[in-house]
Amino acid sequence: MSNNDILDMYIYETNTLLEQLESIVLDAEKENTFSQDSVNEIFRIMHTIKGSSAMMEFDTLARVSHRIEDMFFLIREGTMSVVKDEDRPALFDVMLHSVDYFREEMEKVEAEQPLNEDVDSFLGNINSLIAKIKGEEIPAEEQKAAPAPAPAAETAPAAPAPANTTEGSADFPYGLRVFFDEGCGMENLRAFMLVTSVQGFCADADFTYQPAGVENDASLSEVVIDRGFLLQFRNNADRARAIPVVMTAGSVHSYEEQNYVAAPPPAAEPAAPVQEAAPSAQKAAPAPAAQTGGAQQHQGGQKESLISVGLSKLDQLSAIVGEIVITEAMVTGSPDLKGLHLDAFSKSARQLRKLTDELQDVSMSLRMIPVSNTFQKMNRIVRDMCKKLNKQVKLTLVGENTEVDKTIVDSIGDPIMHMVRNSMDHGIEENVEDRIAAGKDPVGEILLSAQDTGSEVIIQISDDGAGVNDEAVLAKAIRNGIASPDVEYSHKEILNFLMAPGFSTNQQVTEFSGRGVGMDVVKSGVESLGGSVSITSEQGKGMTTIMRIPLTMAIMDGMEVSVGDSIFTIPINNIRSSTKTTEEAILHDSVNGEMVKMLDGYYPVIRARDFYNLPGGAERIEDGILMWLEAGDCSYCLFVDELLGEQQIVVKPLPAYVNNFDIKNYGITGCSILGDGNISIILDAGGLYAAARNG
């Protein structure tokens, strides 16, 4: 494994551990205590970060994690009772500051920048807490950094010296052989982490392990890969307690229980199979659970075997699958096959189509991840802003297991963060008395929800605050020159001013708002993903922001339509209905605009032929089709020649030289290759309406 691979693994695992740590601390702060399980988990997290950081020679990270590990060792030994009630807020703050510190340093590691060497002040805060937990008072000059720990092998708790035996031992008859995931890397350190975890509940004299020296010798990783890592216990009860630790450890694939001498089990336990150990048993390899007595594989509710795959490889896979889909459509839709009745070919083509659909679904599912991580990060934002703004607010999460394409999940973090901060700063009332007078709960609520509709995910951020003051927003819009004092605006149009660039209703610049950055970032960020944003609000009752985002940007369901010799694709989720009508049903305004009545309202008509200046195509309204489209707050009818049919298409970005002509501002978002080799232009329903209205 190359150094770059090891560094990538270190960064990935540390960031994952930090997410777990932040979640644990936030949950504990709500309860004003750490459970014993949480204390043990934090101890393991910091021990892992300490060991891996020392191995990577990031000394400052190892020093900080070492002192936090020391602190939680004291808490683990004495339970949370050793931390006084008045010291617990400081403990939670220190732990959250630790998460921020490690994240900042990990960003520097990724960017290959030097790490912050000045951590004395931070370590002084930790040392002060440790002194309070011990019931000691230390002079200020001593509240400095603890000496840097030696490499992980020296700073870890002392381990029992493994017996110089082959495999079995009469003194340690109860074995637990652990196998790690293939290709996980650093197997020797992972094995030693199991040793330190076992030391938390098992006396040194009551267990041993093989191979010896895993904490110091990286070459033993090969031995662990080949033969597994063997933990041996003097008592069966200690082995039973070690199994849950093994099951929850990172990158563990499976384990086997092995008895090396016949020992009668406790009366309360069923008899276990006996394995007589011999020197040849040293080469025992993992066997399926059905073949090896006592072997247990992680199944069902137990740990699932996972591997990490680079996003670039998934992008490459998606691109190849897209080309396969296009090629399959070109083969089965070839003009050379028109008029031919080929039963065998048609049967094979249907089977090929079925397989390509399955391949496409699998490749898409590989990129789908839940939005839970992004949602959970909002807990920290709400928590910090509650403290700084002196507000009482709770965050409610709904549908956090909804899965979306990885690229989209990475992109929606900032828009969601801006909306949550907007609700905290602008939405929730500053005075609790105002909420009580309005008949509201003194504690404000922000609801963050996600819903999968099949073709898109709907993310909703709502609060039960004061809502939007239309008069204040309109007055600011007029001062900014984006609204006219002579025009009467609707409530919806006033709300849209909030998403204008540089717009802010705050009179003063604060840490959280007033710089005119926020709502326009949300709008541009979501629209860059092919989505839309809409706002609703009722003064005195709160505000809701709804973001509609496609599940994936690579493949979409679309309706093919023709306009003359040109073919366009309209996303299915933008289509409400299609219908034919007559010239008598069309209303004309004073500037030659056209309107048509659909159900209970009148909607503008956009003729694709005229808007894009296309040759040919239907001119009489009776000769074409009206497509009723919706995107965000806009709703209109698009006039086209005919519907060619619905199909799943592979979205191709526009060439760079085409983008130089600002073509996206004309309602064109991409293109796709059809089965006959022709190009279909993919329309952006919202962008087309905006372009036609401004044109």
N, C-alpha and C positions, 0 to 999 in steps of 0.2 A: 504494500500500500504506500503511495507517494505521500510526501509531506503535505501537499495541498489537500489530498483526500482526508488525511487525519485532521487538518485544520477545519475543513468543511464540516466534518463530523462533530468536532468540538463545538463549533459555533451553533450548529443545529441542535445538539443535545442541550447546550447551556441555555439557549433561548427557550427551548421547550420546558426546561426545569424552572426558568424564571416565570413563565406563564402559570405553571402550577403553583409556584410560591406566592405570586400575587393573588391568585384566586383564594388560596388558603388564608392568607392574611386578611383579605377583605371580608371573608365569611366570619373569621374569628373576631374581627373588630365589631361586627354587628352583635355578637354574643358577649363581647367584652372578656373573652377568654379563649385560650387555645385548648382544644381537646387533647388527650394524651396521644391519640392517633396523629393529630396534626403536628404535635411537637416531634414525634418520631419521624414523620415525613419531612419536616423542615430540617431536622438533624441529618437525615440521609441526603437531602438535596444539597445542603451546604458541604457535606463531606464529599459528595461527588464532584461538585464544582471546585472544591479545594484540591482534590487529587488530580483532576484533569488539568486544572490551571497550572499546578506545579509541574506536571509532566510537560506542558507546553511552554514552561518557563515564563509565565505571566505572574511574576512574584507578587505584585500589588493585589491582584485578584485573589491569589492564594492567601495572602495575609488577612484580607478582609473576611473572606469566607471562613478562615480558620477561627477568627475571633467570634464570629456569629455562631459557628459550630460549638465553640466553648460555652457560649451563653446558653444555647439550647441543651447542651449536655447537663448544665446545672438545673435547668427547668425540667428536663426529663428525669433526672434523679430525684428531684424534690417535688415534682408536679407543679401546676400553676400557682399553688398556694405560696410558693416562694416569692412570687411577684405581687407586690402590694397593689391594691386597687388604684392608688394615685399614680403608680408607675406604669400602668398598662397602656394608657394613651401614648406615652413616650416609646414604649416597646413596639406598638403598631406603627408609629411614625418612622422609627429607625428601620424597621423591616421593609416598609414601602420605599423609603429613601435608598435602602440597599438594592431593591429591585431596579430603581431608576439608575443607580450608580453602575450596576452590572450591565444594564442595557446600553448605557452610553459607552461603556468600555468595549462592549461587543461590537458596537457600530464602528469604533476605532479599529478594532481587530479586523473587521471585514474590509475597511478602507485602507488597511495597512498603515495606519497612523500610530504614532507613539502613544502609549497609555499614560494616564495621569499618575504621576509618582507621589504627589502630595496628598496622602490619605490620613495624615496624622490627626487632623481635626475630626474627621469622620470616625476613625478608630477611637478617639477620645470619648465620643458619645457612647460608643458601644462599651468601652471600658467602664464608664460611669454607671451604665445599667448593670453591668456584671457586678460592680461593687455594691450596688443597692440590693441586688438579688442575694449576694453573700452577707448582706447586713454590715458591710464595711464602709468606711469613709476613706477615700484616698486623696492625697494632695493633688492640686491642679496640675503640678508639673509632672505627676506620674500618670495623668490621664492621657497618655500618648500611645503611639502605636506599640503593639506587642511585637517582639522580635519576629522576623520573618520565619515561617516554618521551614523546616528542611523539606526535601522532596517527600512526596506522598508516602513513600515507604517508611520514613522516619517519623512523620507527624501522626501517622495513624496509631490507634491504640495497639499496644503490644499484643501480638498474636501468639498462640501456643506453638511451640516448636513441633512440627509434624514428626510423627514417629517414623523411624527408618525401617519401615516395613514395606512389603510388596504392595498388596492391595488390602487384604483384610487384617484384622487384629482382634484378639480376644478382649483387649481392653476397650476397643471402640467397635462393637459388632454391628452397629446400626448405621448403614451407609446411605448417602443421598448423592447420586451422580447427576450433575447438571450439564445440559448441552445448550449452547448459545446459538442464536440465529446465524445462518451461513452468511459470511461476508460482513458481519457487524463490526469487526475490527476491535483492537485493544482487548482481546479476550482475557489476557492475564490480569489487567486492571479490573475488568468486570468481575472476574473470579474473586479478587481480593476484596472488592466491595461487598460481596456476599459474606466473606469472612468477618468484616467489621460489623455488618448488620447482625450476624449471629452472635457476636460478642456482646450485643446489647442485652441479651437475655440468657446467655449460656456461659457458665464459668469457663475460664481458659483451660482448666484441667479436665473438662468434660467433653472436649471435642478436639479434633485435629483435621488436617486437610492435605490433599495431594493434587497436583505436584507442589512440592515445597518451593518457596522463594518466588511465587508469582508476582509479588509486589516489586521485586527488584529486576527480574529477568524477562524482557519482552519476548525473547525467543521461546519462552514456555507457552506463548499463545498457540503455537503449532501443536504442542502436546494437548492443550485443552481442546483445540478443534478436533484432534484425532480421537482422543480418549474420553473427553469430558472432564469436568472438574469435580473431584470427589470430596464431599464433606462427611466426616465420620464422627459418630456420637456415642458417648458412653451409655446414655439412656434413650429409650424409645420416645419418651415424652418430649425430650429436647428436639429430636428429629421432627416430631409432629408439629412443634412450634416453628420450626425452620421452614416448613413447606409453604405457608402463606407468604413468608418473606421472599422465597424463591419465585413464587407465582407472580408477585407484583414487581419483581426486579426487571430492569430494562433489558431488552434483547434476549430474554430467556426463551428458548424454543420448547424444551421439554425437560423432564427429570425422571429418574428411576430410583425407586427404593430398593436397596440391596442389603441383605443380611449375610454376614460373613461367617458366623458360627451359629450353631443351633442355640438359641436362647429363648426360654419360655416367655411369651409376651404377657403383659398384665392381664388379669382375669377379665377386665372390662373390654378388652380389645379382641377381635377375631385373630385366629392364628395366622401368621404371615408365612409365605413361602420361604424356605431356607435355601440359601445359595452357598455351597461350600466353596470358599475361595481357594484358588491355586495361583501359582506364579503366572500361568498363562492367562489368567483373568485380567492381567494388566492391559491387554489389548482389546478388551471388550468394547464393542461399538454400540451406539444406540440402536435399539430394535423397536419395531412397531409394538404398540401397547398390547395387541392381541397375541404377541409371541413371547414377550418378556414378562415374567411374573413380577407384579408390583409396579410396572412401568405405567406412568400416567402422562398422557398428552394433554395439552391445553385445548379444550374443546368447549363448545357451548358458551356458558357464562364465564369461562376462564379466558386467559390471555390469548389473543389472536396473533398469529404470526404475520408480521408486517415487514416491509422493506421500504427504504427511502429511495425515491427515484428523482433525478434532476428534472426540473420543469422544462428545460430545453429538450430533453428526450421525449417528454410528453408532447411538446409542441411539434417535434419532428414526426412523432407517431400520428398526431392529428392531421398533419399536412399530407402524409402518405395515404392515410385512410380517405381523406378528401379526394385525392387524385384517383384512388381506386373507385370511389363512388362516381366520379365524373367519367372515368374510362368505361365503367360498367354501363352507364347511361348512353355513352357514345356508341358502344358495341350493340346494345340491344335496340337502340333507336336509330341505327344507321339507315340512311335513305336507300341503300342497296337492298334492304330487306322488304321494302314496300311492295305489296302485292303478292308476296310469297307466303305460302302456307307450309311452315316447317314445324311440325308437331314436336319432334325431338328437340329442336333448337329452342322452341318456346318453353318446353318443360325444363330444359337446362337453364334457360334465362331466368325463369321464376325461382329456381333453386339458388342461382347465383345472387339474385336480388335479395332473397331471404338471408343468405349468408353475409352479404355486404351490409344489410341493415343491422344484423346482430353485431358484426365487427364495429360498425359505426357507434352503436349503443355502448359497447364495452369501452371503446376508446374515449368516448365522452364521459362515461362514468368514472374513469381513472382520474379525470381532472376535477371531478365534483367533490367539494369538501363542505362541511357544515359552516354556517355563519357564526357558530357559537363563540369562536375565539374573538372575532371582531365585536360581537355583542358584549362579551364579558369584559372587554377593555373599557367599555363605557362605565362600568361600575367604579373604576378608579377615577374617571373624570368627574362623575357625580359626587363621589366622596370628597375629592379635593376641593371642588367648587363649593360644596356645602360648608366646609370649614372656612374658606376664604370669604364667601359672601354672607356667612352667618344665616344660612337658610336650612330648613328641614325638608328634605326631598328624598323620596324613595324611587328607585328604578325598577320597573317591572319588565321582564323579558318574556316574550311569547314566540314560539316557533323557532327557537335558536338552533334546532337540529335540521332546519331547511338547508338543502345542499345546492350550491351554486358553483359555476366554473371557478377554478383557482384564480385565474386572472381577474375575474370580476370581484371576487372576495377581497383581493389585495387592493382593488381600486375604490371600493365603496367605504373603506375605513374613514377617509377624510370627510366625505360628505355626511356620513352618520355622525362623526364627531362634531362637525360644525352645527348640525341641527340640535344635538343634545346640549351643546354649550349655549346655543341660542335660547333653547327652552329654559335652561338654568338661569341665564343672565336677564333675558327680556321677558320670558313667559311667567315663571313662578313669582308671585308677589313678594316684595321685600318684607312687608310687615305681616306677621301672623294674625294680627288683629283684623286686617283687611280681609283675610280669608275667612276668619270666623264670622265676621259681619256679613259676608256673602253666603254664609251657610255651607262653607267648604270644610274639609278636614284640615286641621292645622298643618299637617304634613303634606306637602305637595307631592304629586306623582307624575312621573314621566313614563310613558308606555312605549317600548321599542319592540316591534313585532315583525315577523317575516312569514310570508305565505307563498307557497308554490302553486301556481295555477295551471301548470303543465307546460306553458310556453314562456312564462316569465315569472319572476319573483317580485312580489309586492312588499316593500319595506315601508313601514309606517312609524313615524315618530310623533307622538302627541303628548300634550301636557294639559293639566287642568288649571292653568294660570289665568292671567287677566285677558288674554287674547290680544288681537291687533286693534289698535286705535286707528280707524280709517282716517280721521281728520289729521292726526299727527303725521301719518305716512304720506298723505296727499300733500300736506304743506311742505314736507321735506322734499318730495318729488318735484314740486313746483320750484323750490329754491335751487334744486340741482339741474333744472332745465330739462327734465325728462317728462314733465307733465305741463299742460297749459291751464292757466286759471280760468279760461273761457270755456273749457270743455267739462261736461258732467261725466264722471267716470263711475262705472259700476263697482260693486264690492269686489268682484273677482279681478277686475283690472287694477284696482288699488293694491290688492295683494300681490299682483305680478310685479309691481314696482319694487317689492322687497328683494327680488332676484336681479335687479339691475346692477351692473358693475359699480363698485364704489359706494353703494347705498348703505347707510346706517342711520338709525334713529337715535343712537346714543349721542348726547351732547358732549360727553367727555371720553377721551381715550382711556380705556382701562386695560388690565392684563388680559381680559377675555374678549372685548369688543370695542367698537368705536373707530376702527381703522378702515371700515368699508370692505373688509374681507370676510366672506362667509357664505351668504346665500347665493351669490353669483358663482362661487366656487362649487357649491352643491349642484347648481344647474348645469354648468359647463362639464363638471366631472361625470354626472349621470348621463348627459347627452352624448358624451364621448364614448360611452358604453352602448349606445343605441337605445337608451332609456329615456324616460320623461319624468318631470317633477311637477306636482301640483300642490297648492296650499289651500286649506280651508280654515276659517277662524270665525268664532263668535265672541264678541267682546264680553268679557266677564266670565267666560266659560272655557277658554283655552284655544289652542291652535294645533292643527294637524298637518304634517307634511307627508305626502305619499310619493314614494319613488317606485316607478315601474321599470324593471331592468330585465333584459333577456337572460335566460338561464345560462346560455353559452353564446359566444360571439362567432364561433366557427361554422356552425350548421344551424339552419333555421327552416321553419315551414313557411312557404310562401305561395301566393297565387300569381300564376303567370297570366299577364294580359298583353294584348297587342294594340299598338297605335300605328296604323299604316304598316310599314315593314319593320318597325322597331318592336322589341319585346321588353317588357318591364316586369319586375317582381315586387309585389306588395306584401309585406309581412302579414301573416294571417291574424296575429293578435291586434292589428290595427283596423281590421275589417269588421264592420257591424252588419252590413248586408249589401246586396247588389240588386238592382232592379232596372227595368226599362220604363221609360216615361214618354210623354208627348210634349211638343212645343207649347201647347196650351197650359201645361203645368208649370212652366218656367216663368218666373217674375223678373222684370228688368228694373234696375234702379236708374238714377239720373246720370250715372257715369258708365252706363252699359254693363254694369255688373249683373250677374245672374244668380237667382235664388230658387230653391225648390223646397217644397214642403215634404218633410219626412216625419211620419207619426205626428207628434205634437209640436213641432217646431220648424222653422225655416232655416235652411243652411245654404251657404254660398256654393256655387258650382265652379270648379276649376277644370278647364279643358286642357288635357295633357298635350294635345296636338298643337294648340295655340301657344301654350306656355313654353314648350321646347322648340317651337318653330319647325315642326316635323312635316316633311312632304307626305301627301296622301292622307289617308285616314278619314274617318267619318266626320261629316260636318253637320248633318241634320241630327237633332237630338234623338229622333226615332230610330236612327241607324246604329246607335251605340248602346253602351251600358253605363249606368251611374253606379259608382262604388261609394258607399257611405263609409267614410273613414274617421277614426278618432285617434288622437295622440295627445295625451295630457289634457290640457284645457281646450284644445281646438277640435272642432268637429265640422266636417265639410263633405262635399260630394265630388269625386273625381270622374270625369267623363273619358271613357276609353272605347275602343272599337269592340272588343270581345274578350271573353274569359277563355284562356287556353287550358286551365286546369291547375289543381293544387299539387305541389311536389316539394320534397325536401331538397334544399339546395346547399351547396358549399359556398360560404361567403368568401369572396376574394377581395383584398384591399385594392383600391384604385392605384394605378401607377403613379410614381412620384411626379412625373412631368405633367400629368393631368391635374394633380392637386395644386400645381402652381397657378392654375386658372380659377382657383377658389370655387371649384365645382360643387363642394359640399354645401355651399350656401344656396344651391339651386335644388335642394331636396334629393341629392344623389349620395348614397352612403357607401356603395360598393358595387360589385358585379359578380356574376356567376356564369359558368360555362354550361350550356345546355347539352342534351344528348346528341344533337346534330352538329355540335361544334360551334353554334352561334353564341353570341354574348347576350346576356340578359342584365339590364341595369336594375339594381336594387334601389327602391325609392325609400326615402325617409319621410314618413307621412307628416310628422311635425315640421320638419325643415321645408318641405314643399309648400305647406300652408303659409309659413312665415315668409318664404321667398315671394310667393304669389301676392301676399298682402302688402309687402313692402315694395314690390316691383311696379 
